[in-house]
Amino acid sequence: DYRDLNKESPKDDFPLPHIDVLVDNTATNTILSFMDGNLGYNQIKMVVEDREKISFITPWGTFCYRVMPF
């Protein structure tokens, strides 16, 4: 149950622009780059002391992430 942790987390709003604006801005570029979907994620290591805050329990045991799960 992450409700208490979520209450304490800072709220950062990053609203997405309208799709029309995205398409128009992309169409004017000649070079596009894409993030590596396989290697671009799970690169931010978690501090050992914070791992228990994001642990989870399954029928196979209790686990925690070693890197940020995004």
N, CA, C and O atoms as CSV, one atom per row, in Angstrom:
chain,resi,resn,atom,element,x,y,z
A,1,ASP,N,N,0.853,-1.173,0.000
A,1,ASP,CA,C,0.000,0.000,0.000
A,1,ASP,C,C,0.902,1.241,0.000
A,1,ASP,O,O,1.551,1.535,1.003
A,2,TYR,N,N,0.941,1.955,-1.107
A,2,TYR,CA,C,1.855,3.083,-1.287
A,2,TYR,C,C,1.201,4.434,-1.015
A,2,TYR,O,O,1.795,5.465,-1.333
A,3,ARG,N,N,0.005,4.467,-0.441
A,3,ARG,CA,C,-0.700,5.737,-0.254
A,3,ARG,C,C,0.085,6.719,0.612
A,3,ARG,O,O,0.188,7.895,0.260
A,4,ASP,N,N,0.636,6.267,1.727
A,4,ASP,CA,C,1.406,7.178,2.586
A,4,ASP,C,C,2.661,7.682,1.882
A,4,ASP,O,O,3.014,8.856,1.996
A,5,LEU,N,N,3.327,6.803,1.162
A,5,LEU,CA,C,4.515,7.209,0.412
A,5,LEU,C,C,4.144,8.204,-0.681
A,5,LEU,O,O,4.862,9.181,-0.897
A,6,ASN,N,N,3.040,7.971,-1.367
A,6,ASN,CA,C,2.594,8.888,-2.414
A,6,ASN,C,C,2.239,10.258,-1.855
A,6,ASN,O,O,2.483,11.270,-2.511
A,7,LYS,N,N,1.666,10.310,-0.651
A,7,LYS,CA,C,1.329,11.592,-0.033
A,7,LYS,C,C,2.577,12.425,0.237
A,7,LYS,O,O,2.543,13.651,0.137
A,8,GLU,N,N,3.669,11.762,0.576
A,8,GLU,CA,C,4.908,12.460,0.910
A,8,GLU,C,C,5.756,12.795,-0.314
A,8,GLU,O,O,6.680,13.603,-0.220
A,9,SER,N,N,5.459,12.197,-1.444
A,9,SER,CA,C,6.239,12.440,-2.658
A,9,SER,C,C,5.881,13.799,-3.247
A,9,SER,O,O,4.706,14.166,-3.276
A,10,PRO,N,N,6.876,14.552,-3.718
A,10,PRO,CA,C,6.562,15.843,-4.345
A,10,PRO,C,C,5.764,15.629,-5.623
A,10,PRO,O,O,5.998,14.677,-6.368
A,11,LYS,N,N,4.834,16.513,-5.858
A,11,LYS,CA,C,3.981,16.418,-7.042
A,11,LYS,C,C,4.573,17.274,-8.156
A,11,LYS,O,O,4.712,18.488,-8.007
A,12,ASP,N,N,4.913,16.651,-9.248
A,12,ASP,CA,C,5.419,17.344,-10.425
A,12,ASP,C,C,4.444,17.110,-11.559
A,12,ASP,O,O,4.256,15.979,-12.006
A,13,ASP,N,N,3.828,18.178,-12.020
A,13,ASP,CA,C,2.895,18.061,-13.138
A,13,ASP,C,C,3.630,18.348,-14.439
A,13,ASP,O,O,4.274,19.386,-14.588
A,14,PHE,N,N,3.526,17.434,-15.357
A,14,PHE,CA,C,4.105,17.596,-16.676
A,14,PHE,C,C,3.019,17.329,-17.708
A,14,PHE,O,O,2.972,16.248,-18.295
A,15,PRO,N,N,2.146,18.307,-17.931
A,15,PRO,CA,C,1.058,18.065,-18.885
A,15,PRO,C,C,1.595,17.898,-20.304
A,15,PRO,O,O,2.534,18.581,-20.713
A,16,LEU,N,N,0.995,16.998,-21.030
A,16,LEU,CA,C,1.382,16.778,-22.422
A,16,LEU,C,C,0.721,17.815,-23.315
A,16,LEU,O,O,-0.427,18.190,-23.080
A,17,PRO,N,N,1.433,18.285,-24.337
A,17,PRO,CA,C,0.794,19.207,-25.281
A,17,PRO,C,C,-0.228,18.461,-26.138
A,17,PRO,O,O,-0.244,17.231,-26.184
A,18,HIS,N,N,-1.065,19.219,-26.804
A,18,HIS,CA,C,-2.053,18.611,-27.694
A,18,HIS,C,C,-1.344,17.877,-28.829
A,18,HIS,O,O,-0.256,18.270,-29.250
A,19,ILE,N,N,-1.962,16.826,-29.312
A,19,ILE,CA,C,-1.360,16.014,-30.376
A,19,ILE,C,C,-1.106,16.838,-31.628
A,19,ILE,O,O,-0.135,16.584,-32.341
A,20,ASP,N,N,-1.952,17.817,-31.910
A,20,ASP,CA,C,-1.748,18.672,-33.086
A,20,ASP,C,C,-0.426,19.433,-32.986
A,20,ASP,O,O,0.290,19.567,-33.978
A,21,VAL,N,N,-0.108,19.922,-31.813
A,21,VAL,CA,C,1.147,20.647,-31.612
A,21,VAL,C,C,2.330,19.698,-31.776
A,21,VAL,O,O,3.329,20.058,-32.398
A,22,LEU,N,N,2.227,18.498,-31.227
A,22,LEU,CA,C,3.307,17.517,-31.363
A,22,LEU,C,C,3.569,17.157,-32.820
A,22,LEU,O,O,4.718,17.119,-33.261
A,23,VAL,N,N,2.507,16.897,-33.559
A,23,VAL,CA,C,2.650,16.517,-34.970
A,23,VAL,C,C,3.234,17.668,-35.770
A,23,VAL,O,O,4.131,17.461,-36.587
A,24,ASP,N,N,2.740,18.876,-35.548
A,24,ASP,CA,C,3.253,20.033,-36.285
A,24,ASP,C,C,4.730,20.273,-35.987
A,24,ASP,O,O,5.507,20.559,-36.899
A,25,ASN,N,N,5.120,20.160,-34.733
A,25,ASN,CA,C,6.524,20.379,-34.380
A,25,ASN,C,C,7.424,19.274,-34.920
A,25,ASN,O,O,8.559,19.547,-35.311
A,26,THR,N,N,6.953,18.057,-34.950
A,26,THR,CA,C,7.745,16.942,-35.464
A,26,THR,C,C,7.896,17.020,-36.976
A,26,THR,O,O,8.952,16.685,-37.514
A,27,ALA,N,N,6.856,17.456,-37.656
A,27,ALA,CA,C,6.871,17.497,-39.121
A,27,ALA,C,C,7.885,18.495,-39.658
A,27,ALA,O,O,8.340,18.346,-40.792
A,28,THR,N,N,8.251,19.503,-38.885
A,28,THR,CA,C,9.188,20.518,-39.374
A,28,THR,C,C,10.651,20.110,-39.199
A,28,THR,O,O,11.541,20.806,-39.689
A,29,ASN,N,N,10.913,19.015,-38.522
A,29,ASN,CA,C,12.290,18.574,-38.283
A,29,ASN,C,C,12.767,17.642,-39.389
A,29,ASN,O,O,11.983,16.904,-39.985
A,30,THR,N,N,14.070,17.693,-39.648
A,30,THR,CA,C,14.643,16.791,-40.643
A,30,THR,C,C,15.330,15.596,-39.993
A,30,THR,O,O,15.509,14.561,-40.635
A,31,ILE,N,N,15.713,15.727,-38.737
A,31,ILE,CA,C,16.370,14.638,-38.021
A,31,ILE,C,C,15.573,14.335,-36.757
A,31,ILE,O,O,15.254,15.236,-35.982
A,32,LEU,N,N,15.261,13.082,-36.561
A,32,LEU,CA,C,14.563,12.643,-35.361
A,32,LEU,C,C,15.422,11.611,-34.653
A,32,LEU,O,O,16.115,10.831,-35.306
A,33,SER,N,N,15.387,11.594,-33.348
A,33,SER,CA,C,16.088,10.558,-32.594
A,33,SER,C,C,15.105,9.900,-31.644
A,33,SER,O,O,14.119,10.510,-31.228
A,34,PHE,N,N,15.381,8.659,-31.310
A,34,PHE,CA,C,14.504,7.896,-30.440
A,34,PHE,C,C,15.316,7.318,-29.294
A,34,PHE,O,O,16.463,6.907,-29.470
A,35,MET,N,N,14.712,7.294,-28.132
A,35,MET,CA,C,15.369,6.704,-26.969
A,35,MET,C,C,15.426,5.197,-27.142
A,35,MET,O,O,14.494,4.588,-27.668
A,36,ASP,N,N,16.504,4.608,-26.705
A,36,ASP,CA,C,16.647,3.159,-26.784
A,36,ASP,C,C,15.696,2.519,-25.788
A,36,ASP,O,O,15.920,2.597,-24.580
A,37,GLY,N,N,14.650,1.896,-26.273
A,37,GLY,CA,C,13.627,1.325,-25.413
A,37,GLY,C,C,14.111,0.179,-24.554
A,37,GLY,O,O,13.571,-0.044,-23.470
A,38,ASN,N,N,15.108,-0.549,-25.002
A,38,ASN,CA,C,15.599,-1.686,-24.225
A,38,ASN,C,C,16.624,-1.281,-23.174
A,38,ASN,O,O,16.590,-1.781,-22.050
A,39,LEU,N,N,17.519,-0.396,-23.523
A,39,LEU,CA,C,18.601,-0.045,-22.613
A,39,LEU,C,C,18.385,1.290,-21.905
A,39,LEU,O,O,19.156,1.653,-21.016
A,40,GLY,N,N,17.354,2.013,-22.289
A,40,GLY,CA,C,17.124,3.331,-21.713
A,40,GLY,C,C,16.448,3.314,-20.363
A,40,GLY,O,O,16.476,4.315,-19.646
A,41,TYR,N,N,15.846,2.212,-20.005
A,41,TYR,CA,C,15.127,2.129,-18.739
A,41,TYR,C,C,15.941,1.356,-17.707
A,41,TYR,O,O,16.923,0.691,-18.037
A,42,ASN,N,N,15.517,1.457,-16.470
A,42,ASN,CA,C,16.138,0.725,-15.359
A,42,ASN,C,C,17.627,1.022,-15.225
A,42,ASN,O,O,18.429,0.120,-14.984
A,43,GLN,N,N,17.988,2.286,-15.382
A,43,GLN,CA,C,19.388,2.677,-15.275
A,43,GLN,C,C,19.683,3.475,-14.015
A,43,GLN,O,O,20.849,3.721,-13.708
A,44,ILE,N,N,18.648,3.888,-13.272
A,44,ILE,CA,C,18.842,4.712,-12.083
A,44,ILE,C,C,18.855,3.808,-10.860
A,44,ILE,O,O,17.830,3.234,-10.492
A,45,LYS,N,N,20.005,3.686,-10.239
A,45,LYS,CA,C,20.118,2.809,-9.071
A,45,LYS,C,C,19.458,3.457,-7.862
A,45,LYS,O,O,19.503,4.674,-7.684
A,46,MET,N,N,18.843,2.612,-7.031
A,46,MET,CA,C,18.210,3.085,-5.807
A,46,MET,C,C,19.205,3.032,-4.654
A,46,MET,O,O,20.064,2.152,-4.607
A,47,VAL,N,N,19.087,3.966,-3.738
A,47,VAL,CA,C,19.889,3.958,-2.521
A,47,VAL,C,C,19.450,2.756,-1.689
A,47,VAL,O,O,18.254,2.495,-1.558
A,48,VAL,N,N,20.396,2.037,-1.137
A,48,VAL,CA,C,20.095,0.809,-0.396
A,48,VAL,C,C,19.068,1.063,0.710
A,48,VAL,O,O,18.188,0.232,0.937
A,49,GLU,N,N,19.172,2.195,1.394
A,49,GLU,CA,C,18.250,2.492,2.491
A,49,GLU,C,C,16.809,2.672,2.014
A,49,GLU,O,O,15.877,2.489,2.797
A,50,ASP,N,N,16.613,3.026,0.749
A,50,ASP,CA,C,15.265,3.279,0.225
A,50,ASP,C,C,14.626,2.057,-0.421
A,50,ASP,O,O,13.450,2.104,-0.783
A,51,ARG,N,N,15.354,0.983,-0.572
A,51,ARG,CA,C,14.807,-0.200,-1.248
A,51,ARG,C,C,13.611,-0.789,-0.517
A,51,ARG,O,O,12.670,-1.260,-1.157
A,52,GLU,N,N,13.629,-0.770,0.809
A,52,GLU,CA,C,12.515,-1.356,1.562
A,52,GLU,C,C,11.225,-0.564,1.361
A,52,GLU,O,O,10.136,-1.109,1.544
A,53,LYS,N,N,11.327,0.700,0.992
A,53,LYS,CA,C,10.140,1.529,0.785
A,53,LYS,C,C,9.370,1.120,-0.461
A,53,LYS,O,O,8.185,1.429,-0.587
A,54,ILE,N,N,10.026,0.432,-1.376
A,54,ILE,CA,C,9.368,0.044,-2.620
A,54,ILE,C,C,9.363,-1.477,-2.786
A,54,ILE,O,O,9.244,-1.994,-3.897
A,55,SER,N,N,9.497,-2.178,-1.661
A,55,SER,CA,C,9.462,-3.642,-1.711
A,55,SER,C,C,8.035,-4.132,-1.914
A,55,SER,O,O,7.076,-3.401,-1.667
A,56,PHE,N,N,7.906,-5.365,-2.362
A,56,PHE,CA,C,6.585,-5.948,-2.586
A,56,PHE,C,C,6.622,-7.430,-2.238
A,56,PHE,O,O,7.668,-8.075,-2.298
A,57,ILE,N,N,5.462,-7.949,-1.877
A,57,ILE,CA,C,5.343,-9.337,-1.435
A,57,ILE,C,C,4.576,-10.128,-2.476
A,57,ILE,O,O,3.543,-9.676,-2.972
A,58,THR,N,N,5.083,-11.315,-2.810
A,58,THR,CA,C,4.415,-12.224,-3.741
A,58,THR,C,C,4.314,-13.592,-3.066
A,58,THR,O,O,4.878,-13.796,-1.991
A,59,PRO,N,N,3.601,-14.525,-3.688
A,59,PRO,CA,C,3.574,-15.880,-3.125
A,59,PRO,C,C,4.958,-16.531,-3.081
A,59,PRO,O,O,5.154,-17.504,-2.352
A,60,TRP,N,N,5.911,-16.015,-3.842
A,60,TRP,CA,C,7.252,-16.595,-3.913
A,60,TRP,C,C,8.252,-15.896,-3.010
A,60,TRP,O,O,9.414,-16.301,-2.954
A,61,GLY,N,N,7.830,-14.855,-2.300
A,61,GLY,CA,C,8.720,-14.170,-1.374
A,61,GLY,C,C,8.561,-12.665,-1.415
A,61,GLY,O,O,7.699,-12.136,-2.116
A,62,THR,N,N,9.399,-11.986,-0.660
A,62,THR,CA,C,9.427,-10.527,-0.619
A,62,THR,C,C,10.592,-10.049,-1.474
A,62,THR,O,O,11.709,-10.553,-1.356
A,63,PHE,N,N,10.327,-9.082,-2.327
A,63,PHE,CA,C,11.329,-8.592,-3.266
A,63,PHE,C,C,11.385,-7.073,-3.214
A,63,PHE,O,O,10.433,-6.419,-2.789
A,64,CYS,N,N,12.518,-6.516,-3.654
A,64,CYS,CA,C,12.630,-5.068,-3.782
A,64,CYS,C,C,13.439,-4.761,-5.040
A,64,CYS,O,O,14.266,-5.555,-5.488
A,65,TYR,N,N,13.173,-3.596,-5.583
A,65,TYR,CA,C,13.895,-3.157,-6.768
A,65,TYR,C,C,15.288,-2.678,-6.373
A,65,TYR,O,O,15.466,-2.109,-5.296
A,66,ARG,N,N,16.253,-2.900,-7.217
A,66,ARG,CA,C,17.598,-2.356,-7.028
A,66,ARG,C,C,17.790,-1.104,-7.866
A,66,ARG,O,O,18.696,-0.307,-7.624
A,67,VAL,N,N,16.919,-0.945,-8.858
A,67,VAL,CA,C,16.919,0.246,-9.705
A,67,VAL,C,C,15.502,0.800,-9.724
A,67,VAL,O,O,14.554,0.103,-9.362
A,68,MET,N,N,15.357,2.049,-10.143
A,68,MET,CA,C,14.032,2.657,-10.208
A,68,MET,C,C,13.186,1.903,-11.233
A,68,MET,O,O,13.660,1.632,-12.336
A,69,PRO,N,N,11.947,1.560,-10.890
A,69,PRO,CA,C,11.127,0.717,-11.775
A,69,PRO,C,C,10.393,1.503,-12.853
A,69,PRO,O,O,9.181,1.355,-13.005
A,70,PHE,N,N,11.097,2.323,-13.591
A,70,PHE,CA,C,10.474,3.033,-14.717
A,70,PHE,C,C,11.459,3.184,-15.836
A,70,PHE,O,O,11.128,3.755,-16.876
